[in-house]
Amino acid sequence: MDAGLFAKMLSDKSIIDLKKLGYKYPQADLKEFVALLDIGFYKPLPLKDFNGKNLVYLDSVAQVQLSAAKVLLTPQSSSQVYGRKAMEDEILSTFSIEQIDTSRDSVRRILSGYAPVSESENRIYGMKKGLEFISDPQHTISEESIHQLYELTIGAFLPEDDQLLPGHKYRHDSVYIVGDKVEHIGLPWQMLPEYMGNLVEFIHQESAMNDLLKAALIHFYIAYLHPWFDGNGRMARLIHLWYLVQQRYSSALFVPLSEYVEKSRRGYYNAYTLAEQNAKISGVMDVTPFLTYFIEHVYHKLASALPDPNTTETFQNALSRGDVTEKEQALWQFVLTAYGESQFSTKQLEKDFGNAAYATIRNFVLKFEKLGLLRSAKYGNRIKYQIAK
């Protein structure tokens, strides 16, 4: 193939969609182009497709900006294991992606410590337990701990037909993902212990791959294998977060990753479809479509997910000057984790925080507004506050 043509095809925006690329160039050129990618451009990964061939990706295409890592590495001053508002959004979004009905009020009830009173709230409770489980650094990723997470989060709340057999970590029959047609068939169940064992081994291996890309790859592979009858998407997203927590990304549980996925749900599912569609053309499972989806629609959208660095610096300066009391520090941490960018009233903060008199709450919001850490908006006789950005 002519070097100029190869370079042109390599830089084409349709490179992650070989079918579309085939509409632009002759089939003979496409075939030769794919063969050249296979020889010198695809990076092999130590994970196998269903035929035992290595997965691959194009590292020249899957480039994540350093700013995304910086957001997730930002230290949290909160004593909470996860951001309350972020995980409220995470739970709502992870269910919404799978079109499972739930309500924000129910999520707030369960996160506030109330016992579940319905099947829907049982599922929310399971997600809460799962988030608590992955937030504990002592819970390292293994086949056994993945099984624990699954039972804790999903398995305990499934109908009997979808539950795992005693002594089994994975499903004991075939599974089909069906839309208008059969979209995907999970790995034959007899092969799951071997493939999941290899995945866990990969998780703990040193890798030249960026941590954020590796987390997205783990996410893809769980859904690709489909190890369980139900809950595979939720588990893929949880294990994605779990890996980042294990790699000491301090803010991984203070950012609702699934909210960004939910906002671009069609692209999320299309990325899986593209990877499989491309494999039928190229003969290799190239995960670049899924990685680039996560880069563009999730990781590169995170800049606004946490308080502005100037806000954090302003608070730290006030703290170092002795201008902030211990109670005000606790209230600030609570506001950051419980409300995020959302507005709140003094009455709501008094009720949600539960350990401060109304006068203390009132003094806190007025003082922090004066410091430039909060801003207010008036709605008739009511005043709402939110973190200043």
Short mmCIF file of the C-alpha atoms (twelve columns), coordinates in Angstrom:
data_MODEL
# 
_entry.id   MODEL 
# 
loop_
_atom_site.group_PDB 
_atom_site.id 
_atom_site.type_symbol 
_atom_site.label_atom_id 
_atom_site.label_alt_id 
_atom_site.label_comp_id 
_atom_site.label_asym_id 
_atom_site.label_seq_id 
_atom_site.Cartn_x 
_atom_site.Cartn_y 
_atom_site.Cartn_z 
_atom_site.pdbx_PDB_model_num 
ATOM 1   C CA . MET A 1   0.000   0.000   0.000  1 
ATOM 2   C CA . ASP A 2   1.167   3.522   -0.812 1 
ATOM 3   C CA . ALA A 3   2.459   5.287   2.342  1 
ATOM 4   C CA . GLY A 4   0.353   8.347   1.636  1 
ATOM 5   C CA . LEU A 5   -2.838  6.309   1.385  1 
ATOM 6   C CA . PHE A 6   -2.008  4.414   4.564  1 
ATOM 7   C CA . ALA A 7   -1.391  7.690   6.443  1 
ATOM 8   C CA . LYS A 8   -4.646  9.106   5.114  1 
ATOM 9   C CA . MET A 9   -6.628  6.057   6.276  1 
ATOM 10  C CA . LEU A 10  -4.859  6.011   9.635  1 
ATOM 11  C CA . SER A 11  -5.834  9.644   10.302 1 
ATOM 12  C CA . ASP A 12  -9.402  9.220   9.030  1 
ATOM 13  C CA . LYS A 13  -12.039 9.947   11.686 1 
ATOM 14  C CA . SER A 14  -13.768 6.698   10.720 1 
ATOM 15  C CA . ILE A 15  -10.794 4.569   11.758 1 
ATOM 16  C CA . ILE A 16  -12.775 3.152   14.686 1 
ATOM 17  C CA . ASP A 17  -15.628 2.187   12.334 1 
ATOM 18  C CA . LEU A 18  -14.234 -0.145  9.677  1 
ATOM 19  C CA . LYS A 19  -17.608 -0.558  7.974  1 
ATOM 20  C CA . LYS A 20  -17.815 3.205   7.429  1 
ATOM 21  C CA . LEU A 21  -14.161 3.257   6.349  1 
ATOM 22  C CA . GLY A 22  -15.081 0.609   3.772  1 
ATOM 23  C CA . TYR A 23  -17.559 3.030   2.177  1 
ATOM 24  C CA . LYS A 24  -14.760 5.543   1.604  1 
ATOM 25  C CA . TYR A 25  -12.053 3.239   0.263  1 
ATOM 26  C CA . PRO A 26  -11.977 0.138   -1.980 1 
ATOM 27  C CA . GLN A 27  -12.334 -3.180  -0.146 1 
ATOM 28  C CA . ALA A 28  -8.873  -4.272  -1.339 1 
ATOM 29  C CA . ASP A 29  -7.339  -1.163  0.291  1 
ATOM 30  C CA . LEU A 30  -9.306  -1.732  3.489  1 
ATOM 31  C CA . LYS A 31  -8.126  -5.338  3.683  1 
ATOM 32  C CA . GLU A 32  -4.501  -4.322  3.175  1 
ATOM 33  C CA . PHE A 33  -4.852  -1.469  5.677  1 
ATOM 34  C CA . VAL A 34  -6.169  -3.813  8.379  1 
ATOM 35  C CA . ALA A 35  -3.338  -6.274  7.651  1 
ATOM 36  C CA . LEU A 36  -0.775  -3.473  8.140  1 
ATOM 37  C CA . LEU A 37  -2.429  -2.427  11.403 1 
ATOM 38  C CA . ASP A 38  -2.176  -6.009  12.593 1 
ATOM 39  C CA . ILE A 39  1.525   -6.202  11.719 1 
ATOM 40  C CA . GLY A 40  2.760   -2.995  13.286 1 
ATOM 41  C CA . PHE A 41  0.135   -0.743  14.854 1 
ATOM 42  C CA . TYR A 42  -2.249  -2.764  16.990 1 
ATOM 43  C CA . LYS A 43  -1.021  -3.106  20.566 1 
ATOM 44  C CA . PRO A 44  -1.774  -6.629  21.830 1 
ATOM 45  C CA . LEU A 45  -3.362  -7.018  25.262 1 
ATOM 46  C CA . PRO A 46  -3.027  -10.047 27.565 1 
ATOM 47  C CA . LEU A 47  -6.763  -10.723 27.381 1 
ATOM 48  C CA . LYS A 48  -8.355  -13.142 24.911 1 
ATOM 49  C CA . ASP A 49  -11.396 -12.982 22.694 1 
ATOM 50  C CA . PHE A 50  -13.764 -15.952 22.511 1 
ATOM 51  C CA . ASN A 51  -11.507 -17.630 19.933 1 
ATOM 52  C CA . GLY A 52  -8.406  -17.361 22.100 1 
ATOM 53  C CA . LYS A 53  -6.854  -14.440 20.169 1 
ATOM 54  C CA . ASN A 54  -5.445  -11.408 21.975 1 
ATOM 55  C CA . LEU A 55  -7.526  -8.264  22.212 1 
ATOM 56  C CA . VAL A 56  -5.785  -5.222  20.708 1 
ATOM 57  C CA . TYR A 57  -6.051  -1.435  20.667 1 
ATOM 58  C CA . LEU A 58  -4.582  1.542   18.797 1 
ATOM 59  C CA . ASP A 59  -2.642  3.575   21.338 1 
ATOM 60  C CA . SER A 60  -2.149  6.373   18.794 1 
ATOM 61  C CA . VAL A 61  -5.932  6.870   18.758 1 
ATOM 62  C CA . ALA A 62  -6.809  6.173   22.410 1 
ATOM 63  C CA . GLN A 63  -5.135  9.187   24.033 1 
ATOM 64  C CA . VAL A 64  -6.460  10.426  27.379 1 
ATOM 65  C CA . GLN A 65  -5.618  13.917  28.622 1 
ATOM 66  C CA . LEU A 66  -3.620  14.291  31.827 1 
ATOM 67  C CA . SER A 67  -6.298  16.638  33.201 1 
ATOM 68  C CA . ALA A 68  -8.697  13.686  33.579 1 
ATOM 69  C CA . ALA A 69  -6.212  11.817  35.763 1 
ATOM 70  C CA . LYS A 70  -5.577  14.979  37.783 1 
ATOM 71  C CA . VAL A 71  -9.291  15.306  38.567 1 
ATOM 72  C CA . LEU A 72  -9.511  11.711  39.790 1 
ATOM 73  C CA . LEU A 73  -6.253  12.030  41.752 1 
ATOM 74  C CA . THR A 74  -7.375  15.205  43.568 1 
ATOM 75  C CA . PRO A 75  -7.113  14.475  47.333 1 
ATOM 76  C CA . GLN A 76  -10.363 14.680  49.272 1 
ATOM 77  C CA . SER A 77  -10.475 16.457  52.626 1 
ATOM 78  C CA . SER A 78  -13.749 14.694  53.444 1 
ATOM 79  C CA . SER A 79  -13.834 11.927  56.043 1 
ATOM 80  C CA . GLN A 80  -16.563 10.214  53.976 1 
ATOM 81  C CA . VAL A 81  -15.605 7.139   51.925 1 
ATOM 82  C CA . TYR A 82  -17.562 8.486   48.959 1 
ATOM 83  C CA . GLY A 83  -19.256 11.720  47.890 1 
ATOM 84  C CA . ARG A 84  -22.884 11.473  48.952 1 
ATOM 85  C CA . LYS A 85  -24.259 13.523  46.033 1 
ATOM 86  C CA . ALA A 86  -21.873 11.884  43.552 1 
ATOM 87  C CA . MET A 87  -22.923 8.394   44.609 1 
ATOM 88  C CA . GLU A 88  -26.592 9.402   44.639 1 
ATOM 89  C CA . ASP A 89  -26.132 10.345  40.979 1 
ATOM 90  C CA . GLU A 90  -24.013 7.222   40.365 1 
ATOM 91  C CA . ILE A 91  -26.753 4.900   41.646 1 
ATOM 92  C CA . LEU A 92  -29.551 6.692   39.777 1 
ATOM 93  C CA . SER A 93  -27.533 6.689   36.567 1 
ATOM 94  C CA . THR A 94  -26.332 3.079   36.711 1 
ATOM 95  C CA . PHE A 95  -29.968 1.968   37.042 1 
ATOM 96  C CA . SER A 96  -31.149 4.379   34.351 1 
ATOM 97  C CA . ILE A 97  -28.573 3.012   31.875 1 
ATOM 98  C CA . GLU A 98  -30.236 -0.389  32.259 1 
ATOM 99  C CA . GLN A 99  -33.736 1.158   32.267 1 
ATOM 100 C CA . ILE A 100 -34.419 0.037   35.842 1 
ATOM 101 C CA . ASP A 101 -36.950 2.330   37.515 1 
ATOM 102 C CA . THR A 102 -36.014 3.984   40.780 1 
ATOM 103 C CA . SER A 103 -36.400 7.412   42.371 1 
ATOM 104 C CA . ARG A 104 -34.032 9.997   43.795 1 
ATOM 105 C CA . ASP A 105 -36.065 10.098  47.009 1 
ATOM 106 C CA . SER A 106 -35.545 6.359   47.489 1 
ATOM 107 C CA . VAL A 107 -31.811 6.652   46.806 1 
ATOM 108 C CA . ARG A 108 -31.545 9.459   49.358 1 
ATOM 109 C CA . ARG A 109 -33.479 7.400   51.923 1 
ATOM 110 C CA . ILE A 110 -31.168 4.429   51.578 1 
ATOM 111 C CA . LEU A 111 -27.981 6.523   51.566 1 
ATOM 112 C CA . SER A 112 -29.276 8.216   54.735 1 
ATOM 113 C CA . GLY A 113 -29.375 4.842   56.470 1 
ATOM 114 C CA . TYR A 114 -33.050 3.892   56.230 1 
ATOM 115 C CA . ALA A 115 -33.983 0.245   55.681 1 
ATOM 116 C CA . PRO A 116 -35.366 -0.709  52.254 1 
ATOM 117 C CA . VAL A 117 -39.145 -1.169  52.043 1 
ATOM 118 C CA . SER A 118 -39.571 -2.318  48.434 1 
ATOM 119 C CA . GLU A 119 -37.899 -4.368  45.722 1 
ATOM 120 C CA . SER A 120 -36.606 -1.153  44.143 1 
ATOM 121 C CA . GLU A 121 -35.076 -0.007  47.428 1 
ATOM 122 C CA . ASN A 122 -33.511 -3.451  47.920 1 
ATOM 123 C CA . ARG A 123 -31.600 -2.918  44.665 1 
ATOM 124 C CA . ILE A 124 -30.519 0.548   45.823 1 
ATOM 125 C CA . TYR A 125 -29.428 -0.917  49.152 1 
ATOM 126 C CA . GLY A 126 -27.356 -3.479  47.264 1 
ATOM 127 C CA . MET A 127 -25.607 -0.716  45.321 1 
ATOM 128 C CA . LYS A 128 -24.903 1.152   48.549 1 
ATOM 129 C CA . LYS A 129 -23.344 -1.984  50.062 1 
ATOM 130 C CA . GLY A 130 -21.335 -2.470  46.878 1 
ATOM 131 C CA . LEU A 131 -19.962 1.087   46.981 1 
ATOM 132 C CA . GLU A 132 -19.013 0.652   50.624 1 
ATOM 133 C CA . PHE A 133 -17.297 -2.627  49.750 1 
ATOM 134 C CA . ILE A 134 -15.155 -1.210  46.934 1 
ATOM 135 C CA . SER A 135 -14.291 1.897   48.971 1 
ATOM 136 C CA . ASP A 136 -12.404 -0.255  51.502 1 
ATOM 137 C CA . PRO A 137 -8.740  -0.485  50.402 1 
ATOM 138 C CA . GLN A 138 -8.488  -3.836  52.195 1 
ATOM 139 C CA . HIS A 139 -10.849 -5.385  49.656 1 
ATOM 140 C CA . THR A 140 -8.410  -6.149  46.869 1 
ATOM 141 C CA . ILE A 141 -9.697  -7.458  43.554 1 
ATOM 142 C CA . SER A 142 -9.746  -11.241 43.255 1 
ATOM 143 C CA . GLU A 143 -12.191 -13.782 41.868 1 
ATOM 144 C CA . GLU A 144 -13.444 -14.395 45.400 1 
ATOM 145 C CA . SER A 145 -13.912 -10.693 46.204 1 
ATOM 146 C CA . ILE A 146 -15.625 -10.092 42.837 1 
ATOM 147 C CA . HIS A 147 -18.018 -12.898 43.795 1 
ATOM 148 C CA . GLN A 148 -18.565 -11.267 47.203 1 
ATOM 149 C CA . LEU A 149 -19.284 -7.931  45.521 1 
ATOM 150 C CA . TYR A 150 -21.743 -9.555  43.116 1 
ATOM 151 C CA . GLU A 151 -23.686 -11.360 45.834 1 
ATOM 152 C CA . LEU A 152 -23.699 -8.290  48.080 1 
ATOM 153 C CA . THR A 153 -24.780 -5.886  45.350 1 
ATOM 154 C CA . ILE A 154 -26.930 -7.892  42.945 1 
ATOM 155 C CA . GLY A 155 -27.123 -11.626 43.581 1 
ATOM 156 C CA . ALA A 156 -28.964 -11.382 46.908 1 
ATOM 157 C CA . PHE A 157 -31.848 -9.488  45.271 1 
ATOM 158 C CA . LEU A 158 -32.394 -11.604 42.143 1 
ATOM 159 C CA . PRO A 159 -35.273 -13.984 41.435 1 
ATOM 160 C CA . GLU A 160 -34.334 -17.614 42.000 1 
ATOM 161 C CA . ASP A 161 -33.956 -18.433 38.282 1 
ATOM 162 C CA . ASP A 162 -31.239 -15.771 37.881 1 
ATOM 163 C CA . GLN A 163 -29.264 -16.637 41.010 1 
ATOM 164 C CA . LEU A 164 -25.956 -18.465 40.912 1 
ATOM 165 C CA . LEU A 165 -25.815 -22.137 41.834 1 
ATOM 166 C CA . PRO A 166 -24.267 -22.938 45.224 1 
ATOM 167 C CA . GLY A 167 -20.489 -23.067 44.861 1 
ATOM 168 C CA . HIS A 168 -20.537 -21.222 41.501 1 
ATOM 169 C CA . LYS A 169 -19.005 -17.777 41.013 1 
ATOM 170 C CA . TYR A 170 -20.462 -17.350 37.526 1 
ATOM 171 C CA . ARG A 171 -23.527 -18.337 35.507 1 
ATOM 172 C CA . HIS A 172 -24.164 -21.992 34.647 1 
ATOM 173 C CA . ASP A 173 -25.863 -21.539 31.269 1 
ATOM 174 C CA . SER A 174 -25.743 -19.437 28.102 1 
ATOM 175 C CA . VAL A 175 -26.781 -15.787 28.077 1 
ATOM 176 C CA . TYR A 176 -28.021 -13.673 25.161 1 
ATOM 177 C CA . ILE A 177 -28.190 -9.884  24.995 1 
ATOM 178 C CA . VAL A 178 -31.243 -9.128  22.905 1 
ATOM 179 C CA . GLY A 179 -32.454 -5.864  21.354 1 
ATOM 180 C CA . ASP A 180 -34.320 -5.938  18.062 1 
ATOM 181 C CA . LYS A 181 -32.121 -8.967  17.435 1 
ATOM 182 C CA . VAL A 182 -29.477 -10.932 19.354 1 
ATOM 183 C CA . GLU A 183 -26.848 -8.235  19.931 1 
ATOM 184 C CA . HIS A 184 -24.287 -10.325 21.797 1 
ATOM 185 C CA . ILE A 185 -23.797 -13.822 23.169 1 
ATOM 186 C CA . GLY A 186 -21.760 -14.081 26.356 1 
ATOM 187 C CA . LEU A 187 -18.721 -16.305 26.659 1 
ATOM 188 C CA . PRO A 188 -19.648 -20.030 26.922 1 
ATOM 189 C CA . TRP A 189 -20.170 -20.533 30.641 1 
ATOM 190 C CA . GLN A 190 -17.691 -23.414 30.875 1 
ATOM 191 C CA . MET A 191 -14.868 -21.002 29.925 1 
ATOM 192 C CA . LEU A 192 -15.710 -18.281 32.445 1 
ATOM 193 C CA . PRO A 193 -13.440 -19.429 35.321 1 
ATOM 194 C CA . GLU A 194 -10.407 -19.414 33.000 1 
ATOM 195 C CA . TYR A 195 -11.205 -16.045 31.402 1 
ATOM 196 C CA . MET A 196 -12.120 -14.340 34.686 1 
ATOM 197 C CA . GLY A 197 -8.959  -15.719 36.260 1 
ATOM 198 C CA . ASN A 198 -6.958  -14.188 33.402 1 
ATOM 199 C CA . LEU A 199 -8.752  -10.864 33.879 1 
ATOM 200 C CA . VAL A 200 -7.867  -10.749 37.585 1 
ATOM 201 C CA . GLU A 201 -4.262  -11.590 36.708 1 
ATOM 202 C CA . PHE A 202 -4.246  -8.725  34.177 1 
ATOM 203 C CA . ILE A 203 -5.699  -6.324  36.770 1 
ATOM 204 C CA . HIS A 204 -2.707  -6.939  39.033 1 
ATOM 205 C CA . GLN A 205 -0.056  -6.913  36.306 1 
ATOM 206 C CA . GLU A 206 2.194   -3.924  35.722 1 
ATOM 207 C CA . SER A 207 1.093   -2.413  32.432 1 
ATOM 208 C CA . ALA A 208 2.314   0.236   30.021 1 
ATOM 209 C CA . MET A 209 -1.343  1.119   29.533 1 
ATOM 210 C CA . ASN A 210 -2.643  4.291   31.202 1 
ATOM 211 C CA . ASP A 211 -4.617  3.482   34.401 1 
ATOM 212 C CA . LEU A 212 -7.738  5.210   33.082 1 
ATOM 213 C CA . LEU A 213 -7.639  3.235   29.846 1 
ATOM 214 C CA . LYS A 214 -6.993  0.028   31.770 1 
ATOM 215 C CA . ALA A 215 -10.056 0.711   33.955 1 
ATOM 216 C CA . ALA A 216 -12.170 1.236   30.811 1 
ATOM 217 C CA . LEU A 217 -10.778 -1.966  29.300 1 
ATOM 218 C CA . ILE A 218 -11.707 -3.922  32.455 1 
ATOM 219 C CA . HIS A 219 -15.194 -2.397  32.161 1 
ATOM 220 C CA . PHE A 220 -15.464 -3.501  28.521 1 
ATOM 221 C CA . TYR A 221 -14.208 -7.018  29.214 1 
ATOM 222 C CA . ILE A 222 -16.685 -7.717  32.021 1 
ATOM 223 C CA . ALA A 223 -19.585 -6.776  29.745 1 
ATOM 224 C CA . TYR A 224 -18.012 -8.686  26.831 1 
ATOM 225 C CA . LEU A 225 -17.733 -11.919 28.857 1 
ATOM 226 C CA . HIS A 226 -21.110 -11.404 30.584 1 
ATOM 227 C CA . PRO A 227 -20.192 -13.639 33.550 1 
ATOM 228 C CA . TRP A 228 -23.631 -13.488 35.228 1 
ATOM 229 C CA . PHE A 229 -27.254 -13.826 34.202 1 
ATOM 230 C CA . ASP A 230 -28.108 -10.312 35.372 1 
ATOM 231 C CA . GLY A 231 -26.305 -7.186  36.596 1 
ATOM 232 C CA . ASN A 232 -23.330 -7.371  34.226 1 
ATOM 233 C CA . GLY A 233 -23.454 -3.664  33.352 1 
ATOM 234 C CA . ARG A 234 -23.680 -2.579  36.984 1 
ATOM 235 C CA . MET A 235 -20.802 -4.891  37.877 1 
ATOM 236 C CA . ALA A 236 -18.691 -3.599  34.972 1 
ATOM 237 C CA . ARG A 237 -19.176 -0.018  36.158 1 
ATOM 238 C CA . LEU A 238 -18.527 -0.917  39.804 1 
ATOM 239 C CA . ILE A 239 -15.331 -2.831  38.985 1 
ATOM 240 C CA . HIS A 240 -14.200 0.104   36.820 1 
ATOM 241 C CA . LEU A 241 -14.505 2.350   39.908 1 
ATOM 242 C CA . TRP A 242 -13.007 -0.343  42.161 1 
ATOM 243 C CA . TYR A 243 -9.868  -0.552  40.035 1 
ATOM 244 C CA . LEU A 244 -9.413  3.232   40.215 1 
ATOM 245 C CA . VAL A 245 -9.874  3.143   44.010 1 
ATOM 246 C CA . GLN A 246 -7.275  0.372   44.244 1 
ATOM 247 C CA . GLN A 247 -4.884  2.502   42.173 1 
ATOM 248 C CA . ARG A 248 -5.364  5.321   44.731 1 
ATOM 249 C CA . TYR A 249 -7.393  7.685   42.585 1 
ATOM 250 C CA . SER A 250 -8.690  9.623   45.581 1 
ATOM 251 C CA . SER A 251 -11.701 11.164  43.881 1 
ATOM 252 C CA . ALA A 252 -12.955 8.082   42.005 1 
ATOM 253 C CA . LEU A 253 -15.933 7.776   44.380 1 
ATOM 254 C CA . PHE A 254 -16.529 11.529  44.458 1 
ATOM 255 C CA . VAL A 255 -17.331 11.650  40.733 1 
ATOM 256 C CA . PRO A 256 -20.462 9.987   39.248 1 
ATOM 257 C CA . LEU A 257 -18.874 8.223   36.249 1 
ATOM 258 C CA . SER A 258 -22.142 6.506   35.369 1 
ATOM 259 C CA . GLU A 259 -23.883 9.877   35.077 1 
ATOM 260 C CA . TYR A 260 -21.615 10.727  32.135 1 
ATOM 261 C CA . VAL A 261 -22.296 7.295   30.615 1 
ATOM 262 C CA . GLU A 262 -26.046 7.757   31.059 1 
ATOM 263 C CA . LYS A 263 -25.912 11.134  29.298 1 
ATOM 264 C CA . SER A 264 -24.319 9.428   26.281 1 
ATOM 265 C CA . ARG A 265 -26.008 6.035   26.619 1 
ATOM 266 C CA . ARG A 266 -26.420 5.473   22.887 1 
ATOM 267 C CA . GLY A 267 -22.699 6.047   22.313 1 
ATOM 268 C CA . TYR A 268 -21.915 3.655   25.173 1 
ATOM 269 C CA . TYR A 269 -23.838 0.786   23.608 1 
ATOM 270 C CA . ASN A 270 -22.679 1.709   20.106 1 
ATOM 271 C CA . ALA A 271 -19.059 1.399   21.262 1 
ATOM 272 C CA . TYR A 272 -19.643 -2.264  22.204 1 
ATOM 273 C CA . THR A 273 -21.411 -2.863  18.894 1 
ATOM 274 C CA . LEU A 274 -18.623 -1.188  16.902 1 
ATOM 275 C CA . ALA A 275 -15.936 -3.347  18.525 1 
ATOM 276 C CA . GLU A 276 -17.791 -6.533  17.561 1 
ATOM 277 C CA . GLN A 277 -18.717 -5.245  14.105 1 
ATOM 278 C CA . ASN A 278 -15.079 -4.316  13.411 1 
ATOM 279 C CA . ALA A 279 -13.923 -7.768  14.573 1 
ATOM 280 C CA . LYS A 280 -16.055 -9.390  11.854 1 
ATOM 281 C CA . ILE A 281 -14.165 -7.319  9.271  1 
ATOM 282 C CA . SER A 282 -10.643 -7.399  10.703 1 
ATOM 283 C CA . GLY A 283 -10.599 -10.765 12.465 1 
ATOM 284 C CA . VAL A 284 -9.331  -9.163  15.707 1 
ATOM 285 C CA . MET A 285 -11.183 -7.707  18.689 1 
ATOM 286 C CA . ASP A 286 -9.991  -4.091  18.728 1 
ATOM 287 C CA . VAL A 287 -11.268 -2.313  21.867 1 
ATOM 288 C CA . THR A 288 -10.336 1.175   20.605 1 
ATOM 289 C CA . PRO A 289 -14.002 2.180   19.957 1 
ATOM 290 C CA . PHE A 290 -14.851 1.601   23.619 1 
ATOM 291 C CA . LEU A 291 -11.706 3.328   24.893 1 
ATOM 292 C CA . THR A 292 -12.287 6.389   22.711 1 
ATOM 293 C CA . TYR A 293 -15.927 6.495   23.832 1 
ATOM 294 C CA . PHE A 294 -14.794 6.641   27.466 1 
ATOM 295 C CA . ILE A 295 -12.110 9.225   26.727 1 
ATOM 296 C CA . GLU A 296 -14.434 11.586  24.853 1 
ATOM 297 C CA . HIS A 297 -17.703 11.150  26.732 1 
ATOM 298 C CA . VAL A 298 -16.557 10.449  30.291 1 
ATOM 299 C CA . TYR A 299 -12.929 11.187  31.160 1 
ATOM 300 C CA . HIS A 300 -12.635 14.446  29.239 1 
ATOM 301 C CA . LYS A 301 -15.914 15.692  30.755 1 
ATOM 302 C CA . LEU A 302 -14.663 15.438  34.345 1 
ATOM 303 C CA . ALA A 303 -13.094 18.893  34.647 1 
ATOM 304 C CA . SER A 304 -16.290 20.366  36.130 1 
ATOM 305 C CA . ALA A 305 -17.032 17.397  38.401 1 
ATOM 306 C CA . LEU A 306 -15.123 18.671  41.442 1 
ATOM 307 C CA . PRO A 307 -14.941 22.102  43.099 1 
ATOM 308 C CA . ASP A 308 -12.790 24.651  41.327 1 
ATOM 309 C CA . PRO A 309 -9.167  24.486  42.577 1 
ATOM 310 C CA . ASN A 310 -9.498  28.151  43.607 1 
ATOM 311 C CA . THR A 311 -12.433 27.215  45.855 1 
ATOM 312 C CA . THR A 312 -10.382 24.486  47.503 1 
ATOM 313 C CA . GLU A 313 -7.420  26.848  47.918 1 
ATOM 314 C CA . THR A 314 -9.657  29.551  49.451 1 
ATOM 315 C CA . PHE A 315 -10.944 27.081  52.022 1 
ATOM 316 C CA . GLN A 316 -7.455  25.812  52.872 1 
ATOM 317 C CA . ASN A 317 -6.220  29.397  53.334 1 
ATOM 318 C CA . ALA A 318 -9.131  30.217  55.650 1 
ATOM 319 C CA . LEU A 319 -8.461  27.012  57.579 1 
ATOM 320 C CA . SER A 320 -4.749  27.776  57.976 1 
ATOM 321 C CA . ARG A 321 -5.563  31.291  59.244 1 
ATOM 322 C CA . GLY A 322 -7.772  29.800  61.947 1 
ATOM 323 C CA . ASP A 323 -10.915 31.373  60.453 1 
ATOM 324 C CA . VAL A 324 -12.804 28.064  60.295 1 
ATOM 325 C CA . THR A 325 -14.087 26.174  63.332 1 
ATOM 326 C CA . GLU A 326 -14.089 22.382  63.583 1 
ATOM 327 C CA . LYS A 327 -17.884 22.329  63.168 1 
ATOM 328 C CA . GLU A 328 -17.679 24.594  60.092 1 
ATOM 329 C CA . GLN A 329 -15.031 22.325  58.580 1 
ATOM 330 C CA . ALA A 330 -17.343 19.337  59.086 1 
ATOM 331 C CA . LEU A 331 -20.240 21.266  57.543 1 
ATOM 332 C CA . TRP A 332 -18.124 22.262  54.520 1 
ATOM 333 C CA . GLN A 333 -17.033 18.676  53.946 1 
ATOM 334 C CA . PHE A 334 -20.655 17.595  54.198 1 
ATOM 335 C CA . VAL A 335 -21.809 20.224  51.683 1 
ATOM 336 C CA . LEU A 336 -19.110 19.121  49.227 1 
ATOM 337 C CA . THR A 337 -20.037 15.457  49.420 1 
ATOM 338 C CA . ALA A 338 -23.813 15.702  49.945 1 
ATOM 339 C CA . TYR A 339 -24.770 18.411  47.458 1 
ATOM 340 C CA . GLY A 340 -21.985 18.783  44.903 1 
ATOM 341 C CA . GLU A 341 -23.171 21.464  42.463 1 
ATOM 342 C CA . SER A 342 -26.796 21.273  43.673 1 
ATOM 343 C CA . GLN A 343 -28.514 24.018  45.618 1 
ATOM 344 C CA . PHE A 344 -29.616 23.580  49.225 1 
ATOM 345 C CA . SER A 345 -31.458 25.591  51.877 1 
ATOM 346 C CA . THR A 346 -30.406 26.175  55.465 1 
ATOM 347 C CA . LYS A 347 -33.353 24.046  56.645 1 
ATOM 348 C CA . GLN A 348 -32.320 21.213  54.318 1 
ATOM 349 C CA . LEU A 349 -28.708 21.379  55.516 1 
ATOM 350 C CA . GLU A 350 -29.858 21.357  59.155 1 
ATOM 351 C CA . LYS A 351 -31.979 18.249  58.528 1 
ATOM 352 C CA . ASP A 352 -29.420 16.384  56.381 1 
ATOM 353 C CA . PHE A 353 -26.376 17.162  58.537 1 
ATOM 354 C CA . GLY A 354 -28.265 16.304  61.712 1 
ATOM 355 C CA . ASN A 355 -25.656 17.508  64.191 1 
ATOM 356 C CA . ALA A 356 -25.848 21.300  64.309 1 
ATOM 357 C CA . ALA A 357 -28.341 23.879  65.571 1 
ATOM 358 C CA . TYR A 358 -30.085 26.080  63.038 1 
ATOM 359 C CA . ALA A 359 -28.176 29.148  64.289 1 
ATOM 360 C CA . THR A 360 -24.872 27.347  63.582 1 
ATOM 361 C CA . ILE A 361 -26.067 26.459  60.068 1 
ATOM 362 C CA . ARG A 362 -27.179 30.028  59.420 1 
ATOM 363 C CA . ASN A 363 -23.858 31.481  60.604 1 
ATOM 364 C CA . PHE A 364 -21.978 28.915  58.499 1 
ATOM 365 C CA . VAL A 365 -23.673 29.786  55.194 1 
ATOM 366 C CA . LEU A 366 -23.358 33.552  55.768 1 
ATOM 367 C CA . LYS A 367 -19.686 33.258  56.709 1 
ATOM 368 C CA . PHE A 368 -18.813 30.941  53.811 1 
ATOM 369 C CA . GLU A 369 -20.688 33.175  51.369 1 
ATOM 370 C CA . LYS A 370 -18.580 36.101  52.606 1 
ATOM 371 C CA . LEU A 371 -15.430 33.965  52.112 1 
ATOM 372 C CA . GLY A 372 -16.515 33.351  48.517 1 
ATOM 373 C CA . LEU A 373 -16.988 29.611  49.053 1 
ATOM 374 C CA . LEU A 374 -20.782 29.656  48.745 1 
ATOM 375 C CA . ARG A 375 -23.113 31.737  46.633 1 
ATOM 376 C CA . SER A 376 -26.793 32.365  47.167 1 
ATOM 377 C CA . ALA A 377 -29.850 32.769  44.978 1 
ATOM 378 C CA . LYS A 378 -33.196 34.207  46.119 1 
ATOM 379 C CA . TYR A 379 -36.520 32.609  45.131 1 
ATOM 380 C CA . GLY A 380 -39.263 34.801  46.569 1 
ATOM 381 C CA . ASN A 381 -38.844 34.566  50.335 1 
ATOM 382 C CA . ARG A 382 -36.531 31.560  50.092 1 
ATOM 383 C CA . ILE A 383 -32.752 31.570  49.731 1 
ATOM 384 C CA . LYS A 384 -30.803 28.641  48.282 1 
ATOM 385 C CA . TYR A 385 -27.029 28.188  48.501 1 
ATOM 386 C CA . GLN A 386 -24.501 26.275  46.436 1 
ATOM 387 C CA . ILE A 387 -20.766 25.901  46.136 1 
ATOM 388 C CA . ALA A 388 -19.163 28.843  44.338 1 
ATOM 389 C CA . LYS A 389 -17.379 27.939  41.110 1 
# 
